[in-house]
Amino acid sequence: MANTRTWAEVIGLTQARAGAAFSSGTELTNIGFLLNSAARTIYDESRYWERYLVLEPRTAARGYIATTEDSYNVYGAGTAEANGLYVRDGQTVDLNPTYSKVVDGVVKFQIESAGGGAWALQNIESGEIDYSAFGSTTPPEGAWVVEQGASPSPVVQKLSEIGEAIGYWGSAKWSGNDPLTLTAYPDSNGIRVASNVTGTVYVAFKKAWTDTYGNGESGTLATVPSEWAEFMAYDAARSYRASQSGEDGFNPIALRDVNNALERALMKVSRSGAIAALTNQLKTQYSVDESV
């Protein structure tokens, strides 16, 4: 589901279905609001949109998992011991943050600023810098190079915001049992899980949706998920015609057509195997995954 369609294409499709032209001004702004409302609607319809599925370690404390966490997931490193969750725990002399991987209460590896935009992933026990990269005031998420560590270099990825939790289990490698089903509910403290778990857990979840689609200006995205485009155009066009209708309330765009577009998008999720793939990953594949 990595394909996209341009914002201009979706606007054109909406115009064609609404039988109206709104190339500029207030009407174009209003159509933008309607299209983004439709995008939010279809995002909420399924927890298994592939582009929003995330699998990563998180910190659990007294039975809670925070929806946001200032930590990094390091995976794919040739030095396997360097992989895992790095939690923010301080700052360096240049006031940039440090992130540490803790095992049994002891810091084993640390990501820290080396000054001048340089970052190092250091083995604390040996004192060696295993991997390095150049970034800004936070660890870069790409372009890490091998120093004293084993090849390949790692992927260093900032944790995503949890939109809807799906499942969790106690470690990256598990055997002999299924992962725990996430029986939980959100409250003011985060995600309350059914057990009083503390430490690092691995969570599968739908990433929070924070995108706003538009012409690419003012922080908007100029591309739209291809699997959403048809529904967005139908839904926005119908809403637009409803706002323009006269006293008879006639709307030439049938609600059936809007619902059919939604059903087709949701069927694509099922056909793509997203649900089955995640289930297999939780139950079998992840236990033998060598990238973590």
N, C-alpha and C positions, 0 to 999 in steps of 0.2 A: 504493500500500500504506500510506496514511496512516491508515486506519481502525483503531479499537481497540475492544476489548470490556472491560467492567469486570471487576475482580478478583472482585467478588461473583458476577457471572454465571458466570465460569469455575469458581469454587468450587461453585456450584449445579449446574453441568453435571457436574463430577467426582463430586459426591455422588450425583446421579441414576444415573450409570453404575456407581458402586461399590456402589449399593444400601445406602448408609450415611449417617448424619448426623453431621457433625463441625463443629458451629457454634462451638465454643469449646474451649479447653484444649489438651492435648498433641496430640490427633488433628488438630486444625486446624493446629497448628504443623507437624506432620509432613507434612500434605498440601501446605502451603506449600513445604516443602523438595522434595517430589516434583514439584510443578508447576514450580519453578525449575530442577530438574534436567532436566525435559523441555524447557524453553525453551532451556537451554544445548545440549542434544542437537540440536534443530532448527536453532539458530543455526549449529552446526558443519557441518550437512549441505550448505549451499550458500554460495558466496562472493558470490552475486548477490541477496541480500535487498535490495530497493530502499532501505529505510529505513536501511540500514547502508553503502550505497555512497558513497564520498567521492572527490572529485577536487580536489587542491590542490597547491600548490608545497611543496617540502621542501628542506632543506639536505643535500647529499651531500658527504662528505669522504673522500677516499682510497678511494673505492669502497664506502662505507657510507652507508646511510640509517638514521637513528635511528627507533625505533618511537614515541618521544615527543620532542617538540621544543617549547621555550618560544618560540614565534613566532606571528605572526598573518598571515592571508591577507586582503589588502585587494583588493576587486574591485567593479566596477560604478561607480567614481567617474567623474564627468564629466571630471575632469582625468586623462586616461588614464595619464600618466606616474606618477601616484600609486599605481596598482594594482600588486600584486605581493606578494612575501614580505618581511615585516618581522621581523628577528631581534633578540632581546634582546641588547643590547650595553653596558648600563650602568645608571645610576640618576640621578635628579634630586636636587636639594637636599632634597626632602621624602622621599627614600629610596624613592620609587616607581620602577619599572623604566622604561627607555627601549627602544624598538624601532626599528630602522633598516632602510631599504631601501638596499642598496648596489649600485651599478652600476660595473663595471670598477674595483673597489677604492675607490670614492668614495661617501660617504653622500650620497644625493640627497634623501631624505625621511625624516622621523622622527616617531614617535608618542611624545609625552612628556607628563608631568603638568605642569599649569599651576598647581597648588595649589588647595586647597579643593574637591577632587573634580572639577575641570575637566581635560579632556584636549584636546590639540591635535595635529593632523596637519599638520606644518610642511614647507614647501618650503625646504630648507636653502640653496639657491643664492640665492633671492630674499628669504628671510627672512620670507615671508608665511605666515600660518596659513590653509591651504586649507579645513580642516574642523575642527569642534570637537564635543565631547560632554561630558556629565557622568556620572561613574561613581564608583568607589571607589578601591581601591589598584591596580587593573589596568584596562587599557583596556576600556571597555564595548563590547559586541558589537552594540548597536543605538542608534538615536536620534542619529546623527551629523548635524550640520547644516552647510550651506554657509556658509563665510566668504569667503575670497578665491578659492577654487577654483571650477571650473565645476560646474554642476548636472548630474546628481543627486549627492547625497551617497553615500559608499561604504558597502558592507557590510564591517565589520571583524570577522573571525571567527577565533577561537583554533583552532590546528591540533588535529585529532583524533588519538587514538592509533591506530596502525596495528595491525589485527588480522591481516589477511592481504593482502599486496601482490599486485596483479594486473598492472600495467604501469607503465612510466615513459617519459618522453621529455625532451629537453634544453631545451625552451623553451615559453613559452605559445603562441607562434605558430610553426608549422613548415610547410614546404611542400616538396614534391618527394620526400618519403620517409615511410615509416611510422614510428610511434613504436617505440622499442626494446622488445622483449619482455623482461620482467623475469625473467631467469635469475638466481635468487638463492636464498640459504638463510639462515635466521636463525642467529645465534650470539651469544655473550656481548657483542659489540660493536654489535649491531643487525642490519640486513638487508644482507648482503654481495651486491652486484650483480656481474655478470660482468666489467664494465669498471671501470677505475680512475678513475671519474668524480668530479669535484670541482666544487662550485658549486650553483646552484639547478636542481633538476629538478622536473618535474611528475609526480605519482604518482596512479594510480588504485588504490584499495584498499578492502577491507572494514574498516569501523571496529570497533575492539575493543568487545566486549560487556561492559559493567560494570553492567548493570541488575539489580536485585532486585525482583521483583514481590510485592505484598502489599496491605495495606489502606490504604496511603498514609502510614502512620506509620513512624517510625524510618528515614527515608530510602528507603522502598520506593515503588514506583510502583503506583498503584491502577488502572492500565489495562494491558491486554495486547494485543500486536499481533493483529489479527483473523485474520491468515493463520496464526497459530500456535495459536489457542485450541482448535480441535478436537483436534489431536494432543496438546497438553498435557493436556487433560482425559482422553482415552483412555489415555495413557501413565501418568499419575498414578493413575488409577482401577485399572488393571491392577496397578501396583506395590503399591498399597494392598491390593488383594485378595490378592496373593501373600503379603504380610506377615501377613495374617489367616487364611490357609488352614489347614485341619487336616491330619491325617496323609495324607489322600488326595491332597493337593496340587491339588485341583480349583480352577480359576480360570474363572469364567463369562465373562470378557472375553477373547475370542480374540486371539491375537497378530496374526492376519490383519487384524483391525479396526484395531489400532494402526498396522500398516504401511500399510494403506489410507489412513488419515488423514494419515500422513506423505507418501505419494505424491501425494495431492490437494494438499497444501500446496506441494510442490515443482513440481507441474504448473502451479500458479498463477504461480510465478516465471517459468516458460517462456512461458506465455500472455501475461503482462503485457509481454513484450518486453524485460525488463531486460538480458538477455545481449546481444541484438541492438542495443539502444540504446547500451549501453556500447561495443560494438565500433564502431558508427557514430560515436560521439563521439570515440573515439580516432583513427579513420581519416579522418573527413571533417568533422564538425560543428565540432569544437573549433578547427580552423584558421581558421574564419570567425566565431567567436564574438566579438561586440563587447563583452561584459560583463567581459572580463579584459584 
